[in-house]
Amino acid sequence: MARVIAGAMALTAALCANATHSMPQDSVPADTATVTLNEIIVTSPDAGQAKRLRSSQNIEVMSQDKLLENLGGSLVQSLEKIPGITALNINPAQSKPVIRGLGFNRIIVAENGVKHEGQQWGVEHELEINQFAVDYAEIIKGPSALLYGSDAIGGVIDLNSSKVPEKN
């Protein structure tokens, strides 16, 4: 026991012998401590991207520029560039959307949040929406699409346009 106490005292003495006082640091002259930064411009994303950034849902947004860049014979053929979207072609100018293999009455097509019912009644009916009037398209895939109703089990295509006439 005496050896342990003697060893601890020797260790403490050795550590105290190596202790040094810290030296004050040299101060930097005031003129070299100032840094001038360039101007930073912060911009916000468009409405579709902003909605997507706030959400944890699986939402794909395609802007009007991308729609026109991927222009097909119909609106759905233009949306086919989005993963999980395919077109069921009726003829070269008409097609119906299919999201992850589900179509017809298993998906909802909406314009500015208003559900379109006409596209689900058969193969010969296509979307009744002008593809050149769409500002951006939001495709919601997965279980979050059920917020639109039980018939949205496959997903939702929400086409947004600023060209919708307002009430007089």
N, C-alpha and C positions, 0 to 999 in steps of 0.2 A: 504494500500500500504506500509505503514511504517512497518507493521508486516511482510510482505513478505520479505522486505529488511533485517529486523532484523533477521528473520529466516535463510535467505541465509548466512548472515554473521556468525551466530552461527554455522551453518553446516560447513562452510569453516574453521572456527577456530578449530572445533572438528577434522576435517580431517587432518589439519596441525599438531595438537598436537600428533596424532598417527603416524605420519611419522617417520620412522627410517632410519638410514643410512645403506646401504648394506655393509656387511663385505666381504673382499676378501676371495676367496675360497683357500683352501690348494692345492698346486700344487702336482701332482702325480710324484714320482721319475721316471726318464727316463727308468730305467731298467724294471719296471712293466708295462709301457705303450706299450711295443712292443709285438706283437702277431705274431707268426709264423704260417702260413697256410700251409695245405697240398697241394700237386700238384693236379691240376685239368686238366683232359684230355677231350677235346671237340671233339666229332665226328659228322660227318654229316650223315643224312639219305641217303638211296640209291636213285637212280635217280627217281624212281616212287614216293617215299614219298616226296622228295624235290619238285617235280612238284605239288603234292597235297597240300603241305604246302603253296606254293606261290599263290594258286588259291582259289577263292571263289566258284568254281563250285562244283557240287555234283559228285565227283570222288571217286570211290572205287578202291583201289589198292590191288591186290593179288600177293604176291611174289611167286617165283618158289617153295620155301619150302612149302608154304601153299597149292599150287596146288598139289604137290606130297603128302602132308599129307591128302588132301581131294580127292585123286585120284579116279576117277570114270571110267566107261567104255569108256567115250569120254571126250574131253576137256570141253564141255558145262556142262556135269554132274559134273565135278570138280569145275566149277564156280558156281554151284547151292548153295553153302554155303553163297554167297553174297546175302543180302536181295534184293528182287525185281527181281532176276534172276531165271528162271525156264527153264527146258529142255523139248522140245517137242521130245519125244523118237520115232525114226523111227524103230530101232531095238536095241538090247542090246549094240551094239558098235557104233551106230550112233545117233546123236541127233542135234536138231537145237535150237539156243538160243531164249528166249522170255524175254524181259525186260518190267516189269510192265504190262504184258498182251499183249504187242505188239511184233510181230515177223515178219519174212519173209522180205518183202521190206519196212518195217517200222523201221528197225534198220540197222546199218552199222557195219560190222565186218572189221577191218583193221589190217594189220600186219606192224608194224613200221610206221604207218601213211598212208600206201598204202591200199586203199579200195579194198576189195574182192567182186566181183560181183556174183560169182558162187553160193553162199549160198541162194540167194533169189528166185531161179527159180523153186522151187517146194519142196514138202515134202521129196522126195527121195534124195535130195542133202544135204550133210552135210558140215561142215567146212573142208576146204582143208589144214588145218594147223596141223602139228605134235605137240601134246600136250607136248611132252618131250623136244621140242626145245624152248619153251616159257620161258623167264627169269622172266617176270612179266606181269600181265594183268591189264589194266585200264578199268573200266566200268564207262562211263559217262551217268548219268541219268538226266532227266529234260530238260529245255529249252536250257541249254548251249550246248547240243548235236547238236543243229541246226547249230552250227558253221561248222560242217562237211557236211552240205547240207540239203535240204528239206526232203530227204528220211531217215534222222536220227531222225525223230520225236519221236520214242520210246527210242532211246539211241544209244550209241556207245560202242562196245567192241574193244579196241585197244590192240592187243597182241604184246608185244615187245620182240625181240630176238637179241642177239649179235651174233648169228650163221648164219646170213644172209651173203652169199658170197659177197665180194666187187668186184668192176669192175677191170678187169685185166689191 
